[in-house]
């Protein structure tokens, strides 16, 4: 069997993440969640559910703002605020994924000094777009996934209920990926 890594950004969302967790539970799939600190603070029970079900909790940001729009000091404060929130819930992230995948020279070193490694993805299904359909998301996942792929999807934010379409797409994609012999692991 060959490992792949299903990852989710921008949550937790009370509207979508619990439905996603139910789907992952149904197929016994493990995933990695890159969470937004301000949403984690509002929904600590969802973070605990993710963790208790064997998923990995990692950091996306405190507020979903690109480091390109922040000074180093503001970036450090954003990261520290998010880490404080997650640690209060009982989670210590070991990975950091920058919003939009955009970094500055200091991003990697600031994360490293806080015990985290910066990680991105190699499969993007554009599931956050306002007009992307579940069928299109599924097709992109299937066409782009190979052994060792890190698939980036979203369980929070997005236009026109985008995470709902992501969940629908995964109902189609997960059985197909399992049939191809892939196993889902956390990063």
ABEGO torsion letter per residue (X at the ends): XBBBBBBBBGOBBAAAAAAAAAAAAAAGBBBBBBBBAAAAAABAAAAAAAAAAGBBBBBAEABBBBAAABBAAAAAAAAAAAAAAAAAAGBBBABBBBBGGBBBAAAAAAAAAAGBBBBBBABBAGAABAABBAAAAAAAAAAABBBGBBBBBBABEEBGGAAAAAAAAAAAAAAAAAAAGBBBBBX
